[in-house]
Amino acid sequence: MSQPVQPSLPQQPGQPSPYAPPPAGGPFGTPQPPEPEMPWAKAIVVTVVVFLAAGVVAGWAWQQFSPLAQYTVDENGGALGEEQMTRIFGPDGTFTAIGFLVALVLGGALFWWLRNYGPWSVAIVTLGACLGSGICWGVGMLLGHDPLQPRLQAAKPGDLISAPLELHTWTPAAAWLIGAALACAILAATTWRSEPVATTSQPAASEPAPPVQ
């Protein structure tokens, strides 16, 4: 006796076909696997090299573009006029502006690159910014800090002598740290995501119809 053949039932809407390949992504709400982290040594070395190079360039720019006060030489030594007195803190402002902008850009780029390290990425970036600040100051002092007193003694009355390139307070050195920390905070706030929550329920699978005899 031949066995009864069950007719094929039409596929219900929303019911996955047994012959269709599984979807590429997981179900909605399933967190994606984390990206692989790079080695610690590479992350630290790249950060140090980037801020080291940036500190050298920023130090050169600080020396080139800082407005320096001009001393007028007379019989008693050197004196600053009223107009020149306003420029005495020019190197401090230039150092602050350059350091903040450089650290803001580089800190943001490096934080985005190292974001898989979590809070450690902030520590790596801020320590790199401190290194860049020190390198910037050292390069600028090496290129543009000429002691004032020997030049005054060698000058003649009426000559104009530029003030030495220097920081009058260590507050501008913190501009690198502030810029890098601000970049990390902005990126962390704008890229933060909560775990996705399904807002629509999945359609229930239709129960198969009883076989037709």
C-alpha positions in Angstrom: 0.0 0.0 0.0 1.4 3.4 -0.9 2.0 5.9 1.9 -0.2 9.0 1.8 1.8 12.0 0.5 1.4 15.2 2.6 1.0 18.2 0.4 3.5 21.1 1.0 2.0 23.9 2.9 2.5 27.5 1.9 5.1 29.4 3.9 3.4 31.6 6.5 4.4 35.3 6.5 7.2 36.0 8.9 8.1 32.3 9.2 11.7 31.6 8.2 12.1 29.1 5.4 14.0 25.9 6.4 16.0 26.2 3.1 17.0 29.8 3.5 20.5 30.6 4.9 20.6 32.0 8.4 20.8 35.8 8.6 24.3 37.3 8.7 23.7 39.4 11.8 22.5 38.2 15.2 19.0 39.0 16.5 18.2 42.5 17.3 19.6 43.5 20.7 22.5 41.1 20.6 25.8 43.0 21.4 28.4 42.8 18.7 31.7 41.1 19.6 34.4 43.5 20.7 37.1 44.4 18.2 40.5 42.9 18.8 42.8 45.0 20.8 46.3 45.9 19.6 49.3 45.1 21.7 50.0 47.4 24.6 53.6 48.1 23.4 52.3 49.3 20.0 49.7 51.6 21.6 52.2 53.2 23.9 55.0 53.5 21.3 52.7 55.1 18.8 51.4 57.6 21.3 54.9 58.6 22.5 56.2 59.0 18.9 53.2 61.1 17.9 53.4 63.5 20.8 57.2 63.6 20.6 57.0 64.8 17.0 54.2 67.2 17.8 56.2 68.6 20.7 59.2 69.3 18.5 57.1 71.1 15.8 55.1 73.0 18.5 58.3 74.1 20.2 59.7 75.5 16.9 56.4 77.3 16.3 56.4 78.7 19.8 59.9 80.1 19.2 59.0 81.5 15.8 55.6 83.1 16.5 55.8 84.3 20.1 55.6 88.1 20.4 58.6 89.3 22.5 58.9 92.5 24.4 61.6 94.9 23.3 64.0 96.5 25.8 65.4 99.9 25.0 69.0 100.2 26.1 70.1 103.4 27.9 72.9 104.3 30.3 71.2 102.5 33.2 70.6 99.3 31.3 67.4 98.3 29.6 63.8 99.6 30.1 60.4 98.6 28.8 58.0 101.1 27.5 54.3 101.1 28.3 53.5 99.4 25.0 56.2 96.8 25.4 54.9 95.9 28.9 51.8 94.5 27.4 53.9 92.0 25.4 55.9 90.6 28.3 53.5 87.7 28.6 53.2 87.0 24.9 55.2 83.7 25.0 52.8 82.4 27.7 49.8 83.0 25.6 51.4 81.6 22.4 52.5 78.5 24.3 48.9 78.0 25.7 47.2 78.4 22.3 49.6 76.1 20.4 49.6 73.4 23.1 45.8 73.4 23.5 45.0 73.1 19.8 47.7 70.5 19.1 46.6 68.3 22.1 42.9 68.7 21.2 43.4 67.4 17.7 46.0 64.7 18.5 44.3 63.6 21.7 41.0 63.1 19.9 42.5 61.1 17.1 44.5 58.9 19.5 41.6 58.4 21.8 39.4 57.2 19.0 42.2 54.9 17.8 42.7 53.4 21.3 39.0 53.4 22.3 38.9 49.7 22.8 41.2 50.1 25.8 38.4 51.8 27.7 39.6 54.1 30.6 43.2 53.2 29.9 43.0 55.0 26.5 42.4 58.3 28.5 45.5 57.6 30.6 47.7 56.9 27.6 46.6 60.0 25.8 46.9 62.3 28.8 50.4 61.0 29.6 51.4 61.5 26.0 50.1 65.1 26.2 52.3 65.8 29.2 55.3 64.5 27.3 54.4 66.7 24.3 54.2 69.8 26.6 57.6 69.1 28.1 59.2 68.6 24.6 57.6 71.8 23.3 59.0 73.8 26.2 62.5 72.2 25.9 62.7 72.8 22.1 61.5 76.4 22.4 64.0 77.2 25.2 66.8 75.5 23.2 66.0 77.6 20.1 65.0 80.9 21.5 66.1 81.5 25.1 69.0 83.9 25.1 69.9 85.3 28.5 69.1 89.0 28.7 71.9 90.4 30.9 74.8 89.6 28.6 73.1 91.1 25.6 72.3 94.3 27.6 75.9 94.7 28.6 77.1 94.3 25.0 74.5 96.7 23.5 74.8 100.4 23.0 72.4 103.1 24.2 69.4 103.3 21.9 69.5 99.6 20.8 66.5 97.4 21.1 67.0 94.0 22.7 64.3 91.3 22.6 63.2 89.7 25.9 64.2 86.1 26.2 61.7 83.4 25.3 60.4 81.9 28.5 57.3 81.0 30.5 56.6 83.3 33.4 54.4 80.7 35.1 53.9 76.9 34.6 50.2 77.3 34.0 50.5 77.3 30.2 52.1 73.9 30.4 48.8 72.5 31.5 47.2 73.5 28.2 48.3 70.3 26.6 46.8 68.2 29.3 43.5 70.2 29.2 43.2 69.9 25.4 43.8 66.2 25.4 41.4 65.5 28.3 38.7 67.7 26.7 39.0 65.8 23.4 38.6 62.5 25.2 35.6 63.7 27.2 33.8 65.0 24.1 34.4 61.8 22.1 33.4 59.6 25.0 30.2 61.5 25.4 29.2 61.6 21.8 30.1 58.0 20.9 28.6 56.4 24.0 25.8 53.9 23.2 23.5 52.1 25.5 22.7 48.5 24.7 20.0 48.3 22.0 16.6 47.3 23.2 14.0 45.7 20.9 11.0 48.0 20.5 8.9 45.5 18.5 8.2 42.0 19.4 9.2 39.2 17.1 6.2 37.5 15.4 5.5 34.2 16.9 6.1 31.2 14.6 2.9 29.8 13.2 2.0 26.4 14.4 2.2 23.8 11.7 -1.2 22.5 10.4 -2.1 18.9 11.0 -1.2 16.6 8.2 -3.9 15.8 5.7 -4.8 12.1 5.6 
